[in-house]
């Protein structure tokens, strides 16, 4: 038992997975209606029209 005590004070950030997706991406992967709405709003904010943003000024 005494050996386990020295690991209690470790930084909890090391346990976090750096490659884990954001909460919005997880929600979008589980809810297709939310995903379509999320992508359309994201494209609208980015200025993407008709799937192509190469014609912007």
mmCIF file of the N, C-alpha and C atoms, coordinates in Angstrom:
data_MODEL
# 
_entry.id   MODEL 
# 
loop_
_atom_site.group_PDB 
_atom_site.id 
_atom_site.type_symbol 
_atom_site.label_atom_id 
_atom_site.label_alt_id 
_atom_site.label_comp_id 
_atom_site.label_asym_id 
_atom_site.label_entity_id 
_atom_site.label_seq_id 
_atom_site.pdbx_PDB_ins_code 
_atom_site.Cartn_x 
_atom_site.Cartn_y 
_atom_site.Cartn_z 
_atom_site.occupancy 
_atom_site.B_iso_or_equiv 
_atom_site.pdbx_formal_charge 
_atom_site.auth_seq_id 
_atom_site.auth_comp_id 
_atom_site.auth_asym_id 
_atom_site.auth_atom_id 
_atom_site.pdbx_PDB_model_num 
ATOM 1   N N  . UNK A 1 1  ? 0.803   -1.205 0.000   1.00 0.00 ? 1  UNK A N  1 
ATOM 2   C CA . UNK A 1 1  ? 0.000   0.000  0.000   1.00 0.00 ? 1  UNK A CA 1 
ATOM 3   C C  . UNK A 1 1  ? 0.850   1.276  0.000   1.00 0.00 ? 1  UNK A C  1 
ATOM 4   N N  . UNK A 1 2  ? 1.956   1.331  0.732   1.00 0.00 ? 2  UNK A N  1 
ATOM 5   C CA . UNK A 1 2  ? 2.751   2.555  0.733   1.00 0.00 ? 2  UNK A CA 1 
ATOM 6   C C  . UNK A 1 2  ? 3.303   2.911  -0.647  1.00 0.00 ? 2  UNK A C  1 
ATOM 7   N N  . UNK A 1 3  ? 3.530   1.927  -1.500  1.00 0.00 ? 3  UNK A N  1 
ATOM 8   C CA . UNK A 1 3  ? 4.059   2.223  -2.830  1.00 0.00 ? 3  UNK A CA 1 
ATOM 9   C C  . UNK A 1 3  ? 3.048   2.998  -3.667  1.00 0.00 ? 3  UNK A C  1 
ATOM 10  N N  . UNK A 1 4  ? 1.767   2.760  -3.480  1.00 0.00 ? 4  UNK A N  1 
ATOM 11  C CA . UNK A 1 4  ? 0.750   3.428  -4.282  1.00 0.00 ? 4  UNK A CA 1 
ATOM 12  C C  . UNK A 1 4  ? 0.574   4.890  -3.902  1.00 0.00 ? 4  UNK A C  1 
ATOM 13  N N  . UNK A 1 5  ? 0.952   5.270  -2.711  1.00 0.00 ? 5  UNK A N  1 
ATOM 14  C CA . UNK A 1 5  ? 0.735   6.643  -2.249  1.00 0.00 ? 5  UNK A CA 1 
ATOM 15  C C  . UNK A 1 5  ? 1.574   7.658  -3.014  1.00 0.00 ? 5  UNK A C  1 
ATOM 16  N N  . UNK A 1 6  ? 2.724   7.282  -3.472  1.00 0.00 ? 6  UNK A N  1 
ATOM 17  C CA . UNK A 1 6  ? 3.562   8.257  -4.172  1.00 0.00 ? 6  UNK A CA 1 
ATOM 18  C C  . UNK A 1 6  ? 2.998   8.624  -5.543  1.00 0.00 ? 6  UNK A C  1 
ATOM 19  N N  . UNK A 1 7  ? 2.084   7.840  -6.082  1.00 0.00 ? 7  UNK A N  1 
ATOM 20  C CA . UNK A 1 7  ? 1.498   8.136  -7.383  1.00 0.00 ? 7  UNK A CA 1 
ATOM 21  C C  . UNK A 1 7  ? 0.219   8.955  -7.276  1.00 0.00 ? 7  UNK A C  1 
ATOM 22  N N  . UNK A 1 8  ? -0.270  9.206  -6.077  1.00 0.00 ? 8  UNK A N  1 
ATOM 23  C CA . UNK A 1 8  ? -1.520  9.947  -5.897  1.00 0.00 ? 8  UNK A CA 1 
ATOM 24  C C  . UNK A 1 8  ? -1.359  11.396 -6.347  1.00 0.00 ? 8  UNK A C  1 
ATOM 25  N N  . UNK A 1 9  ? -0.216  12.000 -6.098  1.00 0.00 ? 9  UNK A N  1 
ATOM 26  C CA . UNK A 1 9  ? -0.020  13.416 -6.381  1.00 0.00 ? 9  UNK A CA 1 
ATOM 27  C C  . UNK A 1 9  ? 0.471   13.688 -7.796  1.00 0.00 ? 9  UNK A C  1 
ATOM 28  N N  . UNK A 1 10 ? 0.400   12.726 -8.668  1.00 0.00 ? 10 UNK A N  1 
ATOM 29  C CA . UNK A 1 10 ? 0.815   12.945 -10.054 1.00 0.00 ? 10 UNK A CA 1 
ATOM 30  C C  . UNK A 1 10 ? -0.109  13.941 -10.736 1.00 0.00 ? 10 UNK A C  1 
ATOM 31  N N  . UNK A 1 11 ? 0.410   14.594 -11.721 1.00 0.00 ? 11 UNK A N  1 
ATOM 32  C CA . UNK A 1 11 ? -0.383  15.559 -12.479 1.00 0.00 ? 11 UNK A CA 1 
ATOM 33  C C  . UNK A 1 11 ? -1.460  14.824 -13.271 1.00 0.00 ? 11 UNK A C  1 
ATOM 34  N N  . UNK A 1 12 ? -2.692  15.263 -13.143 1.00 0.00 ? 12 UNK A N  1 
ATOM 35  C CA . UNK A 1 12 ? -3.801  14.583 -13.810 1.00 0.00 ? 12 UNK A CA 1 
ATOM 36  C C  . UNK A 1 12 ? -3.832  14.856 -15.311 1.00 0.00 ? 12 UNK A C  1 
ATOM 37  N N  . UNK A 1 13 ? -3.101  15.862 -15.767 1.00 0.00 ? 13 UNK A N  1 
ATOM 38  C CA . UNK A 1 13 ? -3.089  16.169 -17.198 1.00 0.00 ? 13 UNK A CA 1 
ATOM 39  C C  . UNK A 1 13 ? -2.395  15.062 -17.996 1.00 0.00 ? 13 UNK A C  1 
ATOM 40  N N  . UNK A 1 14 ? -1.516  14.333 -17.375 1.00 0.00 ? 14 UNK A N  1 
ATOM 41  C CA . UNK A 1 14 ? -0.831  13.252 -18.074 1.00 0.00 ? 14 UNK A CA 1 
ATOM 42  C C  . UNK A 1 14 ? -1.795  12.133 -18.441 1.00 0.00 ? 14 UNK A C  1 
ATOM 43  N N  . UNK A 1 15 ? -2.856  11.985 -17.670 1.00 0.00 ? 15 UNK A N  1 
ATOM 44  C CA . UNK A 1 15 ? -3.818  10.925 -17.925 1.00 0.00 ? 15 UNK A CA 1 
ATOM 45  C C  . UNK A 1 15 ? -4.757  11.270 -19.071 1.00 0.00 ? 15 UNK A C  1 
ATOM 46  N N  . UNK A 1 16 ? -4.886  12.545 -19.387 1.00 0.00 ? 16 UNK A N  1 
ATOM 47  C CA . UNK A 1 16 ? -5.782  12.960 -20.467 1.00 0.00 ? 16 UNK A CA 1 
ATOM 48  C C  . UNK A 1 16 ? -5.214  12.494 -21.804 1.00 0.00 ? 16 UNK A C  1 
ATOM 49  N N  . UNK A 1 17 ? -6.094  12.068 -22.683 1.00 0.00 ? 17 UNK A N  1 
ATOM 50  C CA . UNK A 1 17 ? -5.668  11.621 -24.004 1.00 0.00 ? 17 UNK A CA 1 
ATOM 51  C C  . UNK A 1 17 ? -5.619  12.822 -24.945 1.00 0.00 ? 17 UNK A C  1 
ATOM 52  N N  . UNK A 1 18 ? -4.464  13.182 -25.471 1.00 0.00 ? 18 UNK A N  1 
ATOM 53  C CA . UNK A 1 18 ? -4.364  14.363 -26.325 1.00 0.00 ? 18 UNK A CA 1 
ATOM 54  C C  . UNK A 1 18 ? -5.090  14.210 -27.661 1.00 0.00 ? 18 UNK A C  1 
ATOM 55  N N  . UNK A 1 19 ? -5.324  12.980 -28.095 1.00 0.00 ? 19 UNK A N  1 
ATOM 56  C CA . UNK A 1 19 ? -5.964  12.763 -29.384 1.00 0.00 ? 19 UNK A CA 1 
ATOM 57  C C  . UNK A 1 19 ? -7.461  12.540 -29.268 1.00 0.00 ? 19 UNK A C  1 
ATOM 58  N N  . UNK A 1 20 ? -8.014  12.697 -28.060 1.00 0.00 ? 20 UNK A N  1 
ATOM 59  C CA . UNK A 1 20 ? -9.445  12.455 -27.901 1.00 0.00 ? 20 UNK A CA 1 
ATOM 60  C C  . UNK A 1 20 ? -10.235 13.585 -28.556 1.00 0.00 ? 20 UNK A C  1 
ATOM 61  N N  . UNK A 1 21 ? -11.345 13.286 -29.198 1.00 0.00 ? 21 UNK A N  1 
ATOM 62  C CA . UNK A 1 21 ? -12.125 14.314 -29.886 1.00 0.00 ? 21 UNK A CA 1 
ATOM 63  C C  . UNK A 1 21 ? -12.863 15.224 -28.918 1.00 0.00 ? 21 UNK A C  1 
ATOM 64  N N  . UNK A 1 22 ? -13.212 16.402 -29.401 1.00 0.00 ? 22 UNK A N  1 
ATOM 65  C CA . UNK A 1 22 ? -13.981 17.352 -28.602 1.00 0.00 ? 22 UNK A CA 1 
ATOM 66  C C  . UNK A 1 22 ? -15.380 16.820 -28.362 1.00 0.00 ? 22 UNK A C  1 
ATOM 67  N N  . UNK A 1 23 ? -16.052 17.403 -27.386 1.00 0.00 ? 23 UNK A N  1 
ATOM 68  C CA . UNK A 1 23 ? -17.410 16.992 -27.070 1.00 0.00 ? 23 UNK A CA 1 
ATOM 69  C C  . UNK A 1 23 ? -18.365 17.198 -28.227 1.00 0.00 ? 23 UNK A C  1 
ATOM 70  N N  . UNK A 1 24 ? -18.167 18.281 -28.997 1.00 0.00 ? 24 UNK A N  1 
ATOM 71  C CA . UNK A 1 24 ? -19.042 18.536 -30.141 1.00 0.00 ? 24 UNK A CA 1 
ATOM 72  C C  . UNK A 1 24 ? -18.892 17.453 -31.205 1.00 0.00 ? 24 UNK A C  1 
ATOM 73  N N  . UNK A 1 25 ? -17.684 16.988 -31.406 1.00 0.00 ? 25 UNK A N  1 
ATOM 74  C CA . UNK A 1 25 ? -17.467 15.944 -32.408 1.00 0.00 ? 25 UNK A CA 1 
ATOM 75  C C  . UNK A 1 25 ? -18.073 14.619 -31.971 1.00 0.00 ? 25 UNK A C  1 
ATOM 76  N N  . UNK A 1 26 ? -18.018 14.337 -30.692 1.00 0.00 ? 26 UNK A N  1 
ATOM 77  C CA . UNK A 1 26 ? -18.626 13.110 -30.182 1.00 0.00 ? 26 UNK A CA 1 
ATOM 78  C C  . UNK A 1 26 ? -20.132 13.190 -30.339 1.00 0.00 ? 26 UNK A C  1 
ATOM 79  N N  . UNK A 1 27 ? -20.708 14.362 -29.998 1.00 0.00 ? 27 UNK A N  1 
ATOM 80  C CA . UNK A 1 27 ? -22.155 14.537 -30.140 1.00 0.00 ? 27 UNK A CA 1 
ATOM 81  C C  . UNK A 1 27 ? -22.569 14.430 -31.603 1.00 0.00 ? 27 UNK A C  1 
ATOM 82  N N  . UNK A 1 28 ? -21.771 14.995 -32.504 1.00 0.00 ? 28 UNK A N  1 
ATOM 83  C CA . UNK A 1 28 ? -22.096 14.936 -33.927 1.00 0.00 ? 28 UNK A CA 1 
ATOM 84  C C  . UNK A 1 28 ? -21.991 13.513 -34.467 1.00 0.00 ? 28 UNK A C  1 
ATOM 85  N N  . UNK A 1 29 ? -21.073 12.739 -33.941 1.00 0.00 ? 29 UNK A N  1 
ATOM 86  C CA . UNK A 1 29 ? -20.936 11.366 -34.427 1.00 0.00 ? 29 UNK A CA 1 
ATOM 87  C C  . UNK A 1 29 ? -22.086 10.482 -33.976 1.00 0.00 ? 29 UNK A C  1 
ATOM 88  N N  . UNK A 1 30 ? -22.730 10.855 -32.884 1.00 0.00 ? 30 UNK A N  1 
ATOM 89  C CA . UNK A 1 30 ? -23.832 10.042 -32.367 1.00 0.00 ? 30 UNK A CA 1 
ATOM 90  C C  . UNK A 1 30 ? -25.196 10.553 -32.808 1.00 0.00 ? 30 UNK A C  1 
ATOM 91  N N  . UNK A 1 31 ? -25.269 11.800 -33.262 1.00 0.00 ? 31 UNK A N  1 
ATOM 92  C CA . UNK A 1 31 ? -26.544 12.405 -33.629 1.00 0.00 ? 31 UNK A CA 1 
ATOM 93  C C  . UNK A 1 31 ? -26.389 13.034 -35.013 1.00 0.00 ? 31 UNK A C  1 
ATOM 94  N N  . UNK A 1 32 ? -26.891 12.371 -36.040 1.00 0.00 ? 32 UNK A N  1 
ATOM 95  C CA . UNK A 1 32 ? -26.680 12.822 -37.418 1.00 0.00 ? 32 UNK A CA 1 
ATOM 96  C C  . UNK A 1 32 ? -27.381 14.148 -37.711 1.00 0.00 ? 32 UNK A C  1 
ATOM 97  N N  . UNK A 1 33 ? -28.552 14.377 -37.132 1.00 0.00 ? 33 UNK A N  1 
ATOM 98  C CA . UNK A 1 33 ? -29.227 15.663 -37.354 1.00 0.00 ? 33 UNK A CA 1 
ATOM 99  C C  . UNK A 1 33 ? -28.395 16.806 -36.792 1.00 0.00 ? 33 UNK A C  1 
ATOM 100 N N  . UNK A 1 34 ? -27.833 16.599 -35.608 1.00 0.00 ? 34 UNK A N  1 
ATOM 101 C CA . UNK A 1 34 ? -26.961 17.606 -35.018 1.00 0.00 ? 34 UNK A CA 1 
ATOM 102 C C  . UNK A 1 34 ? -25.723 17.811 -35.883 1.00 0.00 ? 34 UNK A C  1 
ATOM 103 N N  . UNK A 1 35 ? -25.183 16.732 -36.433 1.00 0.00 ? 35 UNK A N  1 
ATOM 104 C CA . UNK A 1 35 ? -23.990 16.834 -37.266 1.00 0.00 ? 35 UNK A CA 1 
ATOM 105 C C  . UNK A 1 35 ? -24.251 17.676 -38.506 1.00 0.00 ? 35 UNK A C  1 
ATOM 106 N N  . UNK A 1 36 ? -25.382 17.450 -39.174 1.00 0.00 ? 36 UNK A N  1 
ATOM 107 C CA . UNK A 1 36 ? -25.698 18.234 -40.371 1.00 0.00 ? 36 UNK A CA 1 
ATOM 108 C C  . UNK A 1 36 ? -25.896 19.701 -40.024 1.00 0.00 ? 36 UNK A C  1 
ATOM 109 N N  . UNK A 1 37 ? -26.571 19.966 -38.928 1.00 0.00 ? 37 UNK A N  1 
ATOM 110 C CA . UNK A 1 37 ? -26.790 21.352 -38.520 1.00 0.00 ? 37 UNK A CA 1 
ATOM 111 C C  . UNK A 1 37 ? -25.471 22.004 -38.114 1.00 0.00 ? 37 UNK A C  1 
ATOM 112 N N  . UNK A 1 38 ? -24.625 21.265 -37.410 1.00 0.00 ? 38 UNK A N  1 
ATOM 113 C CA . UNK A 1 38 ? -23.337 21.790 -36.977 1.00 0.00 ? 38 UNK A CA 1 
ATOM 114 C C  . UNK A 1 38 ? -22.443 22.125 -38.169 1.00 0.00 ? 38 UNK A C  1 
ATOM 115 N N  . UNK A 1 39 ? -22.398 21.227 -39.149 1.00 0.00 ? 39 UNK A N  1 
ATOM 116 C CA . UNK A 1 39 ? -21.562 21.451 -40.331 1.00 0.00 ? 39 UNK A CA 1 
ATOM 117 C C  . UNK A 1 39 ? -22.082 22.625 -41.145 1.00 0.00 ? 39 UNK A C  1 
ATOM 118 N N  . UNK A 1 40 ? -23.403 22.738 -41.283 1.00 0.00 ? 40 UNK A N  1 
ATOM 119 C CA . UNK A 1 40 ? -23.949 23.852 -42.062 1.00 0.00 ? 40 UNK A CA 1 
ATOM 120 C C  . UNK A 1 40 ? -23.670 25.185 -41.380 1.00 0.00 ? 40 UNK A C  1 
ATOM 121 N N  . UNK A 1 41 ? -23.791 25.244 -40.060 1.00 0.00 ? 41 UNK A N  1 
ATOM 122 C CA . UNK A 1 41 ? -23.480 26.486 -39.346 1.00 0.00 ? 41 UNK A CA 1 
ATOM 123 C C  . UNK A 1 41 ? -21.989 26.801 -39.420 1.00 0.00 ? 41 UNK A C  1 
ATOM 124 N N  . UNK A 1 42 ? -21.148 25.790 -39.326 1.00 0.00 ? 42 UNK A N  1 
ATOM 125 C CA . UNK A 1 42 ? -19.707 26.002 -39.418 1.00 0.00 ? 42 UNK A CA 1 
ATOM 126 C C  . UNK A 1 42 ? -19.332 26.542 -40.791 1.00 0.00 ? 42 UNK A C  1 
ATOM 127 N N  . UNK A 1 43 ? -19.902 25.954 -41.838 1.00 0.00 ? 43 UNK A N  1 
ATOM 128 C CA . UNK A 1 43 ? -19.612 26.433 -43.192 1.00 0.00 ? 43 UNK A CA 1 
ATOM 129 C C  . UNK A 1 43 ? -20.123 27.847 -43.401 1.00 0.00 ? 43 UNK A C  1 
ATOM 130 N N  . UNK A 1 44 ? -21.280 28.152 -42.823 1.00 0.00 ? 44 UNK A N  1 
ATOM 131 C CA . UNK A 1 44 ? -21.830 29.493 -42.956 1.00 0.00 ? 44 UNK A CA 1 
ATOM 132 C C  . UNK A 1 44 ? -20.901 30.515 -42.294 1.00 0.00 ? 44 UNK A C  1 
ATOM 133 N N  . UNK A 1 45 ? -20.378 30.177 -41.135 1.00 0.00 ? 45 UNK A N  1 
ATOM 134 C CA . UNK A 1 45 ? -19.462 31.080 -40.441 1.00 0.00 ? 45 UNK A CA 1 
ATOM 135 C C  . UNK A 1 45 ? -18.131 31.213 -41.170 1.00 0.00 ? 45 UNK A C  1 
ATOM 136 N N  . UNK A 1 46 ? -17.708 30.170 -41.864 1.00 0.00 ? 46 UNK A N  1 
ATOM 137 C CA . UNK A 1 46 ? -16.453 30.206 -42.606 1.00 0.00 ? 46 UNK A CA 1 
ATOM 138 C C  . UNK A 1 46 ? -16.604 30.878 -43.971 1.00 0.00 ? 46 UNK A C  1 
ATOM 139 N N  . UNK A 1 47 ? -17.821 31.104 -44.401 1.00 0.00 ? 47 UNK A N  1 
ATOM 140 C CA . UNK A 1 47 ? -18.048 31.735 -45.684 1.00 0.00 ? 47 UNK A CA 1 
ATOM 141 C C  . UNK A 1 47 ? -18.060 30.763 -46.840 1.00 0.00 ? 47 UNK A C  1 
ATOM 142 N N  . UNK A 1 48 ? -18.269 29.505 -46.603 1.00 0.00 ? 48 UNK A N  1 
ATOM 143 C CA . UNK A 1 48 ? -18.289 28.488 -47.650 1.00 0.00 ? 48 UNK A CA 1 
ATOM 144 C C  . UNK A 1 48 ? -19.666 28.471 -48.289 1.00 0.00 ? 48 UNK A C  1 
ATOM 145 N N  . UNK A 1 49 ? -19.696 28.572 -49.617 1.00 0.00 ? 49 UNK A N  1 
ATOM 146 C CA . UNK A 1 49 ? -20.962 28.519 -50.343 1.00 0.00 ? 49 UNK A CA 1 
ATOM 147 C C  . UNK A 1 49 ? -20.872 27.427 -51.391 1.00 0.00 ? 49 UNK A C  1 
ATOM 148 N N  . UNK A 1 50 ? -21.855 26.572 -51.461 1.00 0.00 ? 50 UNK A N  1 
ATOM 149 C CA . UNK A 1 50 ? -21.923 25.476 -52.431 1.00 0.00 ? 50 UNK A CA 1 
ATOM 150 C C  . UNK A 1 50 ? -20.719 24.544 -52.336 1.00 0.00 ? 50 UNK A C  1 
ATOM 151 N N  . UNK A 1 51 ? -20.184 24.386 -51.126 1.00 0.00 ? 51 UNK A N  1 
ATOM 152 C CA . UNK A 1 51 ? -19.093 23.444 -50.924 1.00 0.00 ? 51 UNK A CA 1 
ATOM 153 C C  . UNK A 1 51 ? -17.745 23.908 -51.428 1.00 0.00 ? 51 UNK A C  1 
ATOM 154 N N  . UNK A 1 52 ? -17.620 25.156 -51.845 1.00 0.00 ? 52 UNK A N  1 
ATOM 155 C CA . UNK A 1 52 ? -16.355 25.650 -52.378 1.00 0.00 ? 52 UNK A CA 1 
ATOM 156 C C  . UNK A 1 52 ? -16.133 27.072 -51.888 1.00 0.00 ? 52 UNK A C  1 
ATOM 157 N N  . UNK A 1 53 ? -14.974 27.356 -51.314 1.00 0.00 ? 53 UNK A N  1 
ATOM 158 C CA . UNK A 1 53 ? -14.690 28.708 -50.853 1.00 0.00 ? 53 UNK A CA 1 
ATOM 159 C C  . UNK A 1 53 ? -13.563 29.354 -51.651 1.00 0.00 ? 53 UNK A C  1 
ATOM 160 N N  . UNK A 1 54 ? -13.283 28.858 -52.832 1.00 0.00 ? 54 UNK A N  1 
ATOM 161 C CA . UNK A 1 54 ? -12.176 29.393 -53.624 1.00 0.00 ? 54 UNK A CA 1 
ATOM 162 C C  . UNK A 1 54 ? -12.533 30.692 -54.341 1.00 0.00 ? 54 UNK A C  1 
ATOM 163 N N  . UNK A 1 55 ? -13.818 31.067 -54.360 1.00 0.00 ? 55 UNK A N  1 
ATOM 164 C CA . UNK A 1 55 ? -14.237 32.271 -55.074 1.00 0.00 ? 55 UNK A CA 1 
ATOM 165 C C  . UNK A 1 55 ? -14.409 33.467 -54.157 1.00 0.00 ? 55 UNK A C  1 
ATOM 166 N N  . UNK A 1 56 ? -13.812 33.424 -52.987 1.00 0.00 ? 56 UNK A N  1 
ATOM 167 C CA . UNK A 1 56 ? -13.939 34.547 -52.065 1.00 0.00 ? 56 UNK A CA 1 
ATOM 168 C C  . UNK A 1 56 ? -12.971 35.644 -52.445 1.00 0.00 ? 56 UNK A C  1 
ATOM 169 N N  . UNK A 1 57 ? -13.299 36.870 -52.061 1.00 0.00 ? 57 UNK A N  1 
ATOM 170 C CA . UNK A 1 57 ? -12.434 38.016 -52.360 1.00 0.00 ? 57 UNK A CA 1 
ATOM 171 C C  . UNK A 1 57 ? -11.382 38.200 -51.307 1.00 0.00 ? 57 UNK A C  1 
# 
